[in-house]
Amino acid sequence: MTLRPLFAWALLAYAGAEIFFIGVSWWLPGAGDNLLQRSYRTDPTTLTTVGLPILALLISAWLKPALGSAKLVAVVALAEYLIILLFGFFTFMLGLLHIIDFVDSSSDLVAAYSHIVFALLGLVIAALCAFTCWRYYSSRDPFTGVTA
């Protein structure tokens, strides 16, 4: 018996749980903060949330022989990426509104620029991973793009 399916599903479960708790902590208000502040502080495109689903897909599909559940892993990973992209775009836009409100010094300006750059780069990486999952799901061979 191989442990590859267990690793793939454990990675997807871990990333899904982190996405869930990032969303819950964003939704629940804290003492003295508002939705814009929470959106500025929230980053759904962490290394864990973006890296683990694609790693699960690579473990199940790229290592030969591909697992029978590789297509299902691709669908679950794609769903996680779509949630990350939608939630990330929404929090990014609300975070921009907070940036407009709080920038009043050069250090705040640097923090605002770094927030914008890293949020956009995180969304781009998540979009590339989502495209990879979609490409595998809709093709016979995951890396040549030969359609079924």
N, CA, C and O atoms as a GROMACS GRO file, in nm:
protein
  592
    1MET      N    1   0.084  -0.119   0.000
    1MET     CA    2   0.000   0.000   0.000
    1MET      C    3   0.088   0.124   0.000
    1MET      O    4   0.186   0.133   0.074
    2THR      N    5   0.053   0.217  -0.082
    2THR     CA    6   0.129   0.341  -0.092
    2THR      C    7   0.066   0.450  -0.003
    2THR      O    8  -0.055   0.452   0.018
    3LEU      N    9   0.149   0.536   0.045
    3LEU     CA   10   0.101   0.646   0.129
    3LEU      C   11   0.070   0.772   0.050
    3LEU      O   12   0.028   0.873   0.108
    4ARG      N   13   0.091   0.768  -0.079
    4ARG     CA   14   0.069   0.887  -0.161
    4ARG      C   15  -0.074   0.942  -0.151
    4ARG      O   16  -0.089   1.064  -0.138
    5PRO      N   17  -0.179   0.859  -0.157
    5PRO     CA   18  -0.313   0.917  -0.144
    5PRO      C   19  -0.335   0.983  -0.008
    5PRO      O   20  -0.400   1.088   0.000
    6LEU      N   21  -0.281   0.923   0.097
    6LEU     CA   22  -0.298   0.981   0.230
    6LEU      C   23  -0.228   1.117   0.238
    6LEU      O   24  -0.283   1.211   0.295
    7PHE      N   25  -0.109   1.126   0.182
    7PHE     CA   26  -0.038   1.253   0.183
    7PHE      C   27  -0.114   1.358   0.103
    7PHE      O   28  -0.128   1.473   0.147
    8ALA      N   29  -0.163   1.320  -0.014
    8ALA     CA   30  -0.235   1.416  -0.099
    8ALA      C   31  -0.360   1.469  -0.028
    8ALA      O   32  -0.384   1.590  -0.027
    9TRP      N   33  -0.438   1.379   0.030
    9TRP     CA   34  -0.561   1.424   0.097
    9TRP      C   35  -0.530   1.500   0.226
    9TRP      O   36  -0.602   1.593   0.262
   10ALA      N   37  -0.423   1.462   0.296
   10ALA     CA   38  -0.385   1.536   0.416
   10ALA      C   39  -0.341   1.678   0.382
   10ALA      O   40  -0.373   1.772   0.455
   11LEU      N   41  -0.267   1.694   0.273
   11LEU     CA   42  -0.225   1.828   0.230
   11LEU      C   43  -0.346   1.914   0.192
   11LEU      O   44  -0.353   2.032   0.228
   12LEU      N   45  -0.441   1.855   0.121
   12LEU     CA   46  -0.562   1.930   0.084
   12LEU      C   47  -0.645   1.965   0.207
   12LEU      O   48  -0.700   2.075   0.216
   13ALA      N   49  -0.654   1.873   0.300
   13ALA     CA   50  -0.730   1.901   0.423
   13ALA      C   51  -0.665   2.011   0.504
   13ALA      O   52  -0.734   2.098   0.558
   14TYR      N   53  -0.534   2.009   0.514
   14TYR     CA   54  -0.463   2.112   0.590
   14TYR      C   55  -0.484   2.249   0.526
   14TYR      O   56  -0.513   2.347   0.595
   15ALA      N   57  -0.468   2.256   0.395
   15ALA     CA   58  -0.488   2.384   0.326
   15ALA      C   59  -0.633   2.431   0.338
   15ALA      O   60  -0.658   2.550   0.359
   16GLY      N   61  -0.728   2.339   0.326
   16GLY     CA   62  -0.868   2.376   0.341
   16GLY      C   63  -0.901   2.427   0.480
   16GLY      O   64  -0.976   2.523   0.495
   17ALA      N   65  -0.844   2.362   0.582
   17ALA     CA   66  -0.867   2.408   0.720
   17ALA      C   67  -0.806   2.546   0.741
   17ALA      O   68  -0.866   2.631   0.807
   18GLU      N   69  -0.688   2.570   0.685
   18GLU     CA   70  -0.628   2.703   0.702
   18GLU      C   71  -0.709   2.810   0.630
   18GLU      O   72  -0.727   2.920   0.683
   19ILE      N   73  -0.758   2.779   0.511
   19ILE     CA   74  -0.843   2.875   0.439
   19ILE      C   75  -0.968   2.904   0.521
   19ILE      O   76  -1.010   3.019   0.533
   20PHE      N   77  -1.028   2.800   0.579
   20PHE     CA   78  -1.148   2.818   0.660
   20PHE      C   79  -1.120   2.909   0.779
   20PHE      O   80  -1.196   3.002   0.805
   21PHE      N   81  -1.014   2.882   0.852
   21PHE     CA   82  -0.986   2.962   0.972
   21PHE      C   83  -0.937   3.103   0.939
   21PHE      O   84  -0.959   3.194   1.018
   22ILE      N   85  -0.873   3.122   0.826
   22ILE     CA   86  -0.841   3.258   0.782
   22ILE      C   87  -0.970   3.334   0.756
   22ILE      O   88  -0.982   3.450   0.793
   23GLY      N   89  -1.066   3.268   0.692
   23GLY     CA   90  -1.195   3.332   0.666
   23GLY      C   91  -1.273   3.362   0.792
   23GLY      O   92  -1.334   3.468   0.804
   24VAL      N   93  -1.272   3.270   0.887
   24VAL     CA   94  -1.344   3.292   1.012
   24VAL      C   95  -1.280   3.406   1.091
   24VAL      O   96  -1.351   3.491   1.146
   25SER      N   97  -1.147   3.409   1.098
   25SER     CA   98  -1.082   3.517   1.172
   25SER      C   99  -1.100   3.651   1.103
   25SER      O  100  -1.099   3.755   1.170
   26TRP      N  101  -1.118   3.651   0.972
   26TRP     CA  102  -1.146   3.776   0.900
   26TRP      C  103  -1.289   3.821   0.930
   26TRP      O  104  -1.314   3.940   0.948
   27TRP      N  105  -1.381   3.728   0.935
   27TRP     CA  106  -1.522   3.761   0.950
   27TRP      C  107  -1.555   3.811   1.091
   27TRP      O  108  -1.634   3.904   1.107
   28LEU      N  109  -1.496   3.749   1.192
   28LEU     CA  110  -1.529   3.785   1.330
   28LEU      C  111  -1.455   3.912   1.370
   28LEU      O  112  -1.333   3.920   1.357
   29PRO      N  113  -1.528   4.012   1.419
   29PRO     CA  114  -1.462   4.138   1.456
   29PRO      C  115  -1.382   4.124   1.584
   29PRO      O  116  -1.418   4.048   1.674
   30GLY      N  117  -1.273   4.197   1.590
   30GLY     CA  118  -1.192   4.202   1.710
   30GLY      C  119  -1.216   4.333   1.783
   30GLY      O  120  -1.299   4.415   1.742
   31ALA      N  121  -1.144   4.351   1.890
   31ALA     CA  122  -1.160   4.473   1.969
   31ALA      C  123  -1.095   4.590   1.897
   31ALA      O  124  -0.975   4.588   1.871
   32GLY      N  125  -1.172   4.689   1.864
   32GLY     CA  126  -1.120   4.812   1.807
   32GLY      C  127  -1.081   4.805   1.661
   32GLY      O  128  -1.011   4.895   1.614
   33ASP      N  129  -1.123   4.704   1.587
   33ASP     CA  130  -1.093   4.703   1.445
   33ASP      C  131  -1.221   4.694   1.364
   33ASP      O  132  -1.328   4.661   1.416
   34ASN      N  133  -1.209   4.724   1.237
   34ASN     CA  134  -1.324   4.717   1.148
   34ASN      C  135  -1.291   4.626   1.030
   34ASN      O  136  -1.183   4.569   1.022
   35LEU      N  137  -1.385   4.613   0.940
   35LEU     CA  138  -1.370   4.523   0.826
   35LEU      C  139  -1.253   4.562   0.738
   35LEU      O  140  -1.183   4.474   0.688
   36LEU      N  141  -1.230   4.690   0.718
   36LEU     CA  142  -1.120   4.733   0.633
   36LEU      C  143  -0.985   4.699   0.695
   36LEU      O  144  -0.893   4.657   0.625
   37GLN      N  145  -0.971   4.716   0.826
   37GLN     CA  146  -0.846   4.681   0.893
   37GLN      C  147  -0.822   4.531   0.888
   37GLN      O  148  -0.709   4.486   0.864
   38ARG      N  149  -0.926   4.454   0.909
   38ARG     CA  150  -0.911   4.307   0.903
   38ARG      C  151  -0.877   4.264   0.761
   38ARG      O  152  -0.798   4.171   0.742
   39SER      N  153  -0.935   4.330   0.662
   39SER     CA  154  -0.904   4.296   0.522
   39SER      C  155  -0.759   4.328   0.488
   39SER      O  156  -0.695   4.254   0.414
   40TYR      N  157  -0.709   4.438   0.542
   40TYR     CA  158  -0.570   4.474   0.519
   40TYR      C  159  -0.475   4.372   0.582
   40TYR      O  160  -0.371   4.341   0.525
   41ARG      N  161  -0.509   4.321   0.698
   41ARG     CA  162  -0.424   4.226   0.769
   41ARG      C  163  -0.439   4.082   0.719
   41ARG      O  164  -0.351   4.000   0.743
   42THR      N  165  -0.546   4.051   0.651
   42THR     CA  166  -0.575   3.914   0.608
   42THR      C  167  -0.503   3.883   0.478
   42THR      O  168  -0.510   3.959   0.382
   43ASP      N  169  -0.434   3.770   0.476
   43ASP     CA  170  -0.364   3.724   0.355
   43ASP      C  171  -0.403   3.579   0.328
   43ASP      O  172  -0.346   3.488   0.388
   44PRO      N  173  -0.499   3.556   0.238
   44PRO     CA  174  -0.536   3.417   0.207
   44PRO      C  175  -0.436   3.348   0.114
   44PRO      O  176  -0.449   3.228   0.089
   45THR      N  177  -0.338   3.421   0.061
   45THR     CA  178  -0.242   3.360  -0.031
   45THR      C  179  -0.110   3.331   0.041
   45THR      O  180  -0.004   3.376  -0.003
   46THR      N  181  -0.118   3.257   0.149
   46THR     CA  182   0.004   3.219   0.222
   46THR      C  183   0.073   3.105   0.148
   46THR      O  184   0.016   3.044   0.058
   47LEU      N  185   0.194   3.077   0.189
   47LEU     CA  186   0.267   2.966   0.130
   47LEU      C  187   0.194   2.834   0.152
   47LEU      O  188   0.196   2.746   0.066
   48THR      N  189   0.131   2.820   0.266
   48THR     CA  190   0.059   2.698   0.296
   48THR      C  191  -0.066   2.683   0.210
   48THR      O  192  -0.088   2.577   0.151
   49THR      N  193  -0.147   2.788   0.202
   49THR     CA  194  -0.273   2.776   0.128
   49THR      C  195  -0.250   2.763  -0.022
   49THR      O  196  -0.330   2.700  -0.091
   50VAL      N  197  -0.144   2.822  -0.073
   50VAL     CA  198  -0.117   2.814  -0.217
   50VAL      C  199  -0.028   2.694  -0.250
   50VAL      O  200  -0.047   2.631  -0.354
   51GLY      N  201   0.066   2.663  -0.165
   51GLY     CA  202   0.162   2.558  -0.197
   51GLY      C  203   0.114   2.416  -0.176
   51GLY      O  204   0.148   2.327  -0.254
   52LEU      N  205   0.035   2.394  -0.071
   52LEU     CA  206  -0.004   2.257  -0.040
   52LEU      C  207  -0.099   2.194  -0.143
   52LEU      O  208  -0.080   2.076  -0.175
   53PRO      N  209  -0.199   2.265  -0.195
   53PRO     CA  210  -0.284   2.199  -0.296
   53PRO      C  211  -0.209   2.160  -0.423
   53PRO      O  212  -0.235   2.054  -0.479
   54ILE      N  213  -0.117   2.244  -0.469
   54ILE     CA  214  -0.043   2.207  -0.590
   54ILE      C  215   0.053   2.093  -0.561
   54ILE      O  216   0.079   2.009  -0.647
   55LEU      N  217   0.106   2.089  -0.438
   55LEU     CA  218   0.190   1.977  -0.398
   55LEU      C  219   0.109   1.848  -0.394
   55LEU      O  220   0.158   1.742  -0.434
   56ALA      N  221  -0.014   1.856  -0.347
   56ALA     CA  222  -0.101   1.738  -0.346
   56ALA      C  223  -0.128   1.689  -0.488
   56ALA      O  224  -0.131   1.568  -0.514
   57LEU      N  225  -0.149   1.783  -0.580
   57LEU     CA  226  -0.172   1.744  -0.719
   57LEU      C  227  -0.047   1.680  -0.778
   57LEU      O  228  -0.056   1.580  -0.849
   58LEU      N  229   0.069   1.736  -0.749
   58LEU     CA  230   0.193   1.677  -0.801
   58LEU      C  231   0.218   1.538  -0.744
   58LEU      O  232   0.263   1.449  -0.815
   59ILE      N  233   0.190   1.519  -0.616
   59ILE     CA  234   0.208   1.387  -0.555
   59ILE      C  235   0.114   1.285  -0.617
   59ILE      O  236   0.153   1.170  -0.639
   60SER      N  237  -0.008   1.325  -0.646
   60SER     CA  238  -0.105   1.228  -0.698
   60SER      C  239  -0.100   1.211  -0.849
   60SER      O  240  -0.139   1.105  -0.899
   61ALA      N  241  -0.053   1.310  -0.922
   61ALA     CA  242  -0.059   1.301  -1.068
   61ALA      C  243   0.077   1.294  -1.136
   61ALA      O  244   0.092   1.222  -1.235
   62TRP      N  245   0.174   1.365  -1.085
   62TRP     CA  246   0.302   1.374  -1.156
   62TRP      C  247   0.389   1.253  -1.129
   62TRP      O  248   0.455   1.203  -1.220
   63LEU      N  249   0.390   1.205  -1.005
   63LEU     CA  250   0.466   1.084  -0.976
   63LEU      C  251   0.397   0.966  -1.044
   63LEU      O  252   0.275   0.952  -1.036
   64LYS      N  253   0.475   0.883  -1.108
   64LYS     CA  254   0.418   0.773  -1.184
   64LYS      C  255   0.419   0.646  -1.099
   64LYS      O  256   0.516   0.625  -1.026
   65PRO      N  257   0.320   0.564  -1.105
   65PRO     CA  258   0.197   0.583  -1.182
   65PRO      C  259   0.103   0.681  -1.112
   65PRO      O  260   0.099   0.689  -0.989
   66ALA      N  261   0.029   0.754  -1.191
   66ALA     CA  262  -0.066   0.850  -1.136
   66ALA      C  263  -0.174   0.775  -1.058
   66ALA      O  264  -0.214   0.664  -1.094
   67LEU      N  265  -0.217   0.837  -0.951
   67LEU     CA  266  -0.322   0.775  -0.868
   67LEU      C  267  -0.456   0.780  -0.940
   67LEU      O  268  -0.480   0.868  -1.023
   68GLY      N  269  -0.542   0.687  -0.906
   68GLY     CA  270  -0.676   0.687  -0.964
   68GLY      C  271  -0.759   0.806  -0.919
   68GLY      O  272  -0.852   0.848  -0.988
   69SER      N  273  -0.724   0.860  -0.805
   69SER     CA  274  -0.799   0.975  -0.753
   69SER      C  275  -0.736   1.108  -0.790
   69SER      O  276  -0.770   1.211  -0.732
   70ALA      N  277  -0.644   1.109  -0.886
   70ALA     CA  278  -0.572   1.232  -0.921
   70ALA      C  279  -0.666   1.339  -0.976
   70ALA      O  280  -0.650   1.457  -0.946
   71LYS      N  281  -0.764   1.299  -1.055
   71LYS     CA  282  -0.859   1.398  -1.109
   71LYS      C  283  -0.942   1.459  -0.997
   71LYS      O  284  -0.970   1.578  -0.999
   72LEU      N  285  -0.982   1.378  -0.900
   72LEU     CA  286  -1.058   1.430  -0.786
   72LEU      C  287  -0.972   1.524  -0.702
   72LEU      O  288  -1.021   1.626  -0.653
   73VAL      N  289  -0.846   1.490  -0.684
   73VAL     CA  290  -0.754   1.579  -0.613
   73VAL      C  291  -0.742   1.711  -0.688
   73VAL      O  292  -0.738   1.817  -0.627
   74ALA      N  293  -0.737   1.704  -0.821
   74ALA     CA  294  -0.729   1.826  -0.902
   74ALA      C  295  -0.853   1.912  -0.884
   74ALA      O  296  -0.842   2.034  -0.878
   75VAL      N  297  -0.969   1.851  -0.876
   75VAL     CA  298  -1.094   1.928  -0.859
   75VAL      C  299  -1.098   1.994  -0.722
   75VAL      O  300  -1.135   2.111  -0.710
   76VAL      N  301  -1.059   1.920  -0.618
   76VAL     CA  302  -1.060   1.977  -0.483
   76VAL      C  303  -0.958   2.090  -0.473
   76VAL      O  304  -0.986   2.194  -0.414
   77ALA      N  305  -0.839   2.070  -0.530
   77ALA     CA  306  -0.737   2.174  -0.530
   77ALA      C  307  -0.785   2.297  -0.608
   77ALA      O  308  -0.762   2.410  -0.566
   78LEU      N  309  -0.851   2.274  -0.720
   78LEU     CA  310  -0.905   2.385  -0.799
   78LEU      C  311  -1.010   2.462  -0.720
   78LEU      O  312  -1.014   2.585  -0.725
   79ALA      N  313  -1.095   2.391  -0.648
   79ALA     CA  314  -1.196   2.458  -0.565
   79ALA      C  315  -1.129   2.542  -0.456
   79ALA      O  316  -1.172   2.654  -0.429
   80GLU      N  317  -1.025   2.489  -0.395
   80GLU     CA  318  -0.954   2.566  -0.293
   80GLU      C  319  -0.891   2.691  -0.355
   80GLU      O  320  -0.895   2.798  -0.294
   81TYR      N  321  -0.834   2.679  -0.474
   81TYR     CA  322  -0.774   2.795  -0.539
   81TYR      C  323  -0.879   2.899  -0.578
   81TYR      O  324  -0.853   3.019  -0.568
   82LEU      N  325  -0.994   2.855  -0.620
   82LEU     CA  326  -1.099   2.952  -0.654
   82LEU      C  327  -1.146   3.028  -0.531
   82LEU      O  328  -1.171   3.148  -0.537
   83ILE      N  329  -1.156   2.958  -0.418
   83ILE     CA  330  -1.191   3.026  -0.293
   83ILE      C  331  -1.082   3.125  -0.255
   83ILE      O  332  -1.111   3.238  -0.216
   84ILE      N  333  -0.956   3.084  -0.267
   84ILE     CA  334  -0.844   3.173  -0.237
   84ILE      C  335  -0.847   3.296  -0.327
   84ILE      O  336  -0.827   3.408  -0.280
   85LEU      N  337  -0.872   3.276  -0.455
   85LEU     CA  338  -0.873   3.389  -0.548
   85LEU      C  339  -0.987   3.486  -0.521
   85LEU      O  340  -0.967   3.607  -0.520
   86LEU      N  341  -1.106   3.433  -0.498
   86LEU     CA  342  -1.220   3.522  -0.471
   86LEU      C  343  -1.203   3.595  -0.338
   86LEU      O  344  -1.222   3.716  -0.331
   87PHE      N  345  -1.167   3.521  -0.234
   87PHE     CA  346  -1.147   3.580  -0.103
   87PHE      C  347  -1.028   3.677  -0.105
   87PHE      O  348  -1.034   3.784  -0.044
   88GLY      N  349  -0.922   3.638  -0.173
   88GLY     CA  350  -0.804   3.724  -0.182
   88GLY      C  351  -0.832   3.852  -0.257
   88GLY      O  352  -0.786   3.959  -0.215
   89PHE      N  353  -0.906   3.845  -0.366
   89PHE     CA  354  -0.939   3.967  -0.440
   89PHE      C  355  -1.028   4.058  -0.356
   89PHE      O  356  -1.010   4.180  -0.353
   90PHE      N  357  -1.124   3.998  -0.288
   90PHE     CA  358  -1.216   4.077  -0.204
   90PHE      C  359  -1.142   4.146  -0.090
   90PHE      O  360  -1.163   4.264  -0.066
   91THR      N  361  -1.056   4.073  -0.021
   91THR     CA  362  -0.982   4.134   0.090
   91THR      C  363  -0.879   4.234   0.038
   91THR      O  364  -0.850   4.333   0.105
   92PHE      N  365  -0.824   4.210  -0.080
   92PHE     CA  366  -0.730   4.306  -0.139
   92PHE      C  367  -0.799   4.438  -0.168
   92PHE      O  368  -0.746   4.545  -0.137
   93MET      N  369  -0.917   4.432  -0.227
   93MET     CA  370  -0.989   4.556  -0.260
   93MET      C  371  -1.030   4.631  -0.134
   93MET      O  372  -1.018   4.754  -0.129
   94LEU      N  373  -1.078   4.560  -0.033
   94LEU     CA  374  -1.112   4.627   0.093
   94LEU      C  375  -0.987   4.679   0.164
   94LEU      O  376  -0.991   4.783   0.229
   95GLY      N  377  -0.877   4.606   0.152
   95GLY     CA  378  -0.752   4.651   0.210
   95GLY      C  379  -0.701   4.779   0.145
   95GLY      O  380  -0.639   4.862   0.211
   96LEU      N  381  -0.728   4.795   0.014
   96LEU     CA  382  -0.691   4.919  -0.053
   96LEU      C  383  -0.765   5.039   0.006
   96LEU      O  384  -0.708   5.147   0.020
   97LEU      N  385  -0.890   5.018   0.041
   97LEU     CA  386  -0.965   5.127   0.105
   97LEU      C  387  -0.904   5.164   0.239
   97LEU      O  388  -0.901   5.281   0.276
   98HIS      N  389  -0.855   5.064   0.311
   98HIS     CA  390  -0.787   5.093   0.439
   98HIS      C  391  -0.656   5.167   0.414
   98HIS      O  392  -0.620   5.256   0.491
   99ILE      N  393  -0.584   5.130   0.308
   99ILE     CA  394  -0.458   5.197   0.276
   99ILE      C  395  -0.481   5.346   0.250
   99ILE      O  396  -0.403   5.430   0.295
  100ILE      N  397  -0.587   5.377   0.178
  100ILE     CA  398  -0.618   5.518   0.150
  100ILE      C  399  -0.640   5.595   0.279
  100ILE      O  400  -0.607   5.713   0.289
  101ASP      N  401  -0.696   5.527   0.377
  101ASP     CA  402  -0.730   5.594   0.504
  101ASP      C  403  -0.611   5.610   0.598
  101ASP      O  404  -0.607   5.706   0.674
  102PHE      N  405  -0.512   5.517   0.596
  102PHE     CA  406  -0.413   5.521   0.702
  102PHE      C  407  -0.275   5.573   0.661
  102PHE      O  408  -0.193   5.600   0.748
  103VAL      N  409  -0.246   5.588   0.532
  103VAL     CA  410  -0.113   5.630   0.491
  103VAL      C  411  -0.094   5.778   0.523
  103VAL      O  412  -0.162   5.864   0.468
  104ASP      N  413   0.001   5.807   0.614
  104ASP     CA  414   0.031   5.947   0.645
  104ASP      C  415   0.179   5.970   0.673
  104ASP      O  416   0.218   6.079   0.714
  105SER      N  417   0.263   5.868   0.651
  105SER     CA  418   0.408   5.886   0.667
  105SER      C  419   0.479   5.798   0.564
  105SER      O  420   0.415   5.717   0.496
  106SER      N  421   0.609   5.816   0.553
  106SER     CA  422   0.684   5.738   0.455
  106SER      C  423   0.688   5.590   0.491
  106SER      O  424   0.686   5.505   0.401
  107SER      N  425   0.693   5.557   0.618
  107SER     CA  426   0.693   5.416   0.656
  107SER      C  427   0.557   5.351   0.626
  107SER      O  428   0.551   5.235   0.587
  108ASP      N  429   0.450   5.426   0.645
  108ASP     CA  430   0.318   5.375   0.607
  108ASP      C  431   0.307   5.355   0.457
  108ASP      O  432   0.242   5.262   0.410
  109LEU      N  433   0.371   5.443   0.381
  109LEU     CA  434   0.369   5.432   0.235
  109LEU      C  435   0.444   5.306   0.190
  109LEU      O  436   0.399   5.237   0.099
  110VAL      N  437   0.557   5.278   0.252
  110VAL     CA  438   0.632   5.156   0.220
  110VAL      C  439   0.550   5.032   0.255
  110VAL      O  440   0.545   4.936   0.179
  111ALA      N  441   0.485   5.035   0.371
  111ALA     CA  442   0.399   4.922   0.410
  111ALA      C  443   0.284   4.905   0.312
  111ALA      O  444   0.246   4.792   0.279
  112ALA      N  445   0.227   5.016   0.265
  112ALA     CA  446   0.117   5.008   0.169
  112ALA      C  447   0.164   4.951   0.036
  112ALA      O  448   0.096   4.866  -0.021
  113TYR      N  449   0.278   4.996  -0.012
  113TYR     CA  450   0.330   4.942  -0.139
  113TYR      C  451   0.364   4.794  -0.126
  113TYR      O  452   0.335   4.716  -0.217
  114SER      N  453   0.424   4.755  -0.015
  114SER     CA  454   0.457   4.613   0.001
  114SER      C  455   0.330   4.528   0.009
  114SER      O  456   0.326   4.416  -0.042
  115HIS      N  457   0.227   4.582   0.074
  115HIS     CA  458   0.100   4.510   0.080
  115HIS      C  459   0.044   4.490  -0.061
  115HIS      O  460   0.000   4.381  -0.096
  116ILE      N  461   0.045   4.595  -0.141
  116ILE     CA  462  -0.009   4.587  -0.277
  116ILE      C  463   0.071   4.488  -0.360
  116ILE      O  464   0.014   4.402  -0.428
  117VAL      N  465   0.203   4.499  -0.357
  117VAL     CA  466   0.288   4.413  -0.439
  117VAL      C  467   0.272   4.266  -0.399
  117VAL      O  468   0.251   4.181  -0.485
  118PHE      N  469   0.283   4.237  -0.270
  118PHE     CA  470   0.277   4.097  -0.229
  118PHE      C  471   0.137   4.038  -0.242
  118PHE      O  472   0.123   3.919  -0.268
  119ALA      N  473   0.034   4.118  -0.223
  119ALA     CA  474  -0.102   4.068  -0.243
  119ALA      C  475  -0.126   4.033  -0.390
  119ALA      O  476  -0.183   3.929  -0.421
  120LEU      N  477  -0.082   4.120  -0.479
  120LEU     CA  478  -0.099   4.092  -0.622
  120LEU      C  479  -0.015   3.972  -0.667
  120LEU      O  480  -0.063   3.888  -0.743
  121LEU      N  481   0.108   3.964  -0.620
  121LEU     CA  482   0.191   3.848  -0.656
  121LEU      C  483   0.133   3.719  -0.601
  121LEU      O  484   0.137   3.616  -0.669
  122GLY      N  485   0.080   3.722  -0.480
  122GLY     CA  486   0.015   3.603  -0.426
  122GLY      C  487  -0.105   3.560  -0.507
  122GLY      O  488  -0.127   3.441  -0.528
  123LEU      N  489  -0.184   3.657  -0.553
  123LEU     CA  490  -0.300   3.624  -0.637
  123LEU      C  491  -0.256   3.569  -0.772
  123LEU      O  492  -0.321   3.479  -0.826
  124VAL      N  493  -0.147   3.621  -0.827
  124VAL     CA  494  -0.097   3.569  -0.955
  124VAL      C  495  -0.050   3.425  -0.939
  124VAL      O  496  -0.079   3.340  -1.023
  125ILE      N  497   0.023   3.398  -0.832
  125ILE     CA  498   0.070   3.260  -0.810
  125ILE      C  499  -0.048   3.166  -0.788
  125ILE      O  500  -0.048   3.054  -0.839
  126ALA      N  501  -0.148   3.209  -0.713
  126ALA     CA  502  -0.267   3.126  -0.692
  126ALA      C  503  -0.340   3.102  -0.824
  126ALA      O  504  -0.390   2.993  -0.848
  127ALA      N  505  -0.346   3.204  -0.910
  127ALA     CA  506  -0.411   3.188  -1.040
  127ALA      C  507  -0.334   3.090  -1.128
  127ALA      O  508  -0.394   3.010  -1.199
  128LEU      N  509  -0.202   3.096  -1.125
  128LEU     CA  510  -0.121   3.000  -1.201
  128LEU      C  511  -0.141   2.857  -1.151
  128LEU      O  512  -0.149   2.764  -1.231
  129CYS      N  513  -0.149   2.840  -1.022
  129CYS     CA  514  -0.175   2.707  -0.965
  129CYS      C  515  -0.314   2.658  -1.003
  129CYS      O  516  -0.333   2.541  -1.034
  130ALA      N  517  -0.412   2.749  -1.000
  130ALA     CA  518  -0.548   2.711  -1.040
  130ALA      C  519  -0.550   2.669  -1.187
  130ALA      O  520  -0.618   2.573  -1.223
  131PHE      N  521  -0.477   2.741  -1.271
  131PHE     CA  522  -0.469   2.705  -1.412
  131PHE      C  523  -0.406   2.568  -1.430
  131PHE      O  524  -0.450   2.489  -1.513
  132THR      N  525  -0.302   2.538  -1.352
  132THR     CA  526  -0.238   2.407  -1.359
  132THR      C  527  -0.336   2.297  -1.320
  132THR      O  528  -0.339   2.191  -1.383
  133CYS      N  529  -0.415   2.321  -1.214
  133CYS     CA  530  -0.515   2.221  -1.174
  133CYS      C  531  -0.620   2.202  -1.283
  133CYS      O  532  -0.659   2.089  -1.313
  134TRP      N  533  -0.664   2.312  -1.340
  134TRP     CA  534  -0.764   2.302  -1.448
  134TRP      C  535  -0.706   2.229  -1.568
  134TRP      O  536  -0.773   2.147  -1.631
  135ARG      N  537  -0.582   2.259  -1.601
  135ARG     CA  538  -0.517   2.195  -1.715
  135ARG      C  539  -0.505   2.045  -1.693
  135ARG      O  540  -0.530   1.966  -1.784
  136TYR      N  541  -0.468   2.004  -1.572
  136TYR     CA  542  -0.462   1.861  -1.546
  136TYR      C  543  -0.600   1.798  -1.552
  136TYR      O  544  -0.617   1.691  -1.610
  137TYR      N  545  -0.698   1.863  -1.492
  137TYR     CA  546  -0.832   1.805  -1.488
  137TYR      C  547  -0.890   1.789  -1.629
  137TYR      O  548  -0.960   1.691  -1.656
  138SER      N  549  -0.860   1.882  -1.717
  138SER     CA  550  -0.921   1.878  -1.850
  138SER      C  551  -0.833   1.810  -1.955
  138SER      O  552  -0.867   1.813  -2.073
  139SER      N  553  -0.722   1.749  -1.916
  139SER     CA  554  -0.636   1.684  -2.013
  139SER      C  555  -0.603   1.541  -1.968
  139SER      O  556  -0.624   1.503  -1.854
  140ARG      N  557  -0.550   1.466  -2.062
  140ARG     CA  558  -0.511   1.329  -2.033
  140ARG      C  559  -0.375   1.326  -1.966
  140ARG      O  560  -0.356   1.256  -1.866
  141ASP      N  561  -0.280   1.401  -2.017
  141ASP     CA  562  -0.145   1.406  -1.961
  141ASP      C  563  -0.127   1.542  -1.894
  141ASP      O  564  -0.146   1.645  -1.959
  142PRO      N  565  -0.092   1.546  -1.767
  142PRO     CA  566  -0.094   1.671  -1.692
  142PRO      C  567   0.000   1.778  -1.741
  142PRO      O  568  -0.026   1.897  -1.721
  143PHE      N  569   0.109   1.742  -1.806
  143PHE     CA  570   0.208   1.844  -1.838
  143PHE      C  571   0.231   1.862  -1.987
  143PHE      O  572   0.309   1.950  -2.025
  144THR      N  573   0.167   1.783  -2.072
  144THR     CA  574   0.178   1.808  -2.214
  144THR      C  575   0.054   1.875  -2.269
  144THR      O  576   0.059   1.935  -2.376
  145GLY      N  577  -0.057   1.866  -2.197
  145GLY     CA  578  -0.179   1.930  -2.242
  145GLY      C  579  -0.255   1.852  -2.346
  145GLY      O  580  -0.345   1.908  -2.409
  146VAL      N  581  -0.222   1.725  -2.368
  146VAL     CA  582  -0.292   1.642  -2.465
  146VAL      C  583  -0.431   1.614  -2.411
  146VAL      O  584  -0.446   1.556  -2.303
  147THR      N  585  -0.533   1.655  -2.484
  147THR     CA  586  -0.670   1.640  -2.436
  147THR      C  587  -0.718   1.498  -2.450
  147THR      O  588  -0.670   1.422  -2.534
  148ALA      N  589  -0.812   1.465  -2.366
  148ALA     CA  590  -0.866   1.329  -2.363
  148ALA      C  591  -0.959   1.302  -2.478
  148ALA      O  592  -1.012   1.192  -2.490
   0.00000   0.00000   0.00000
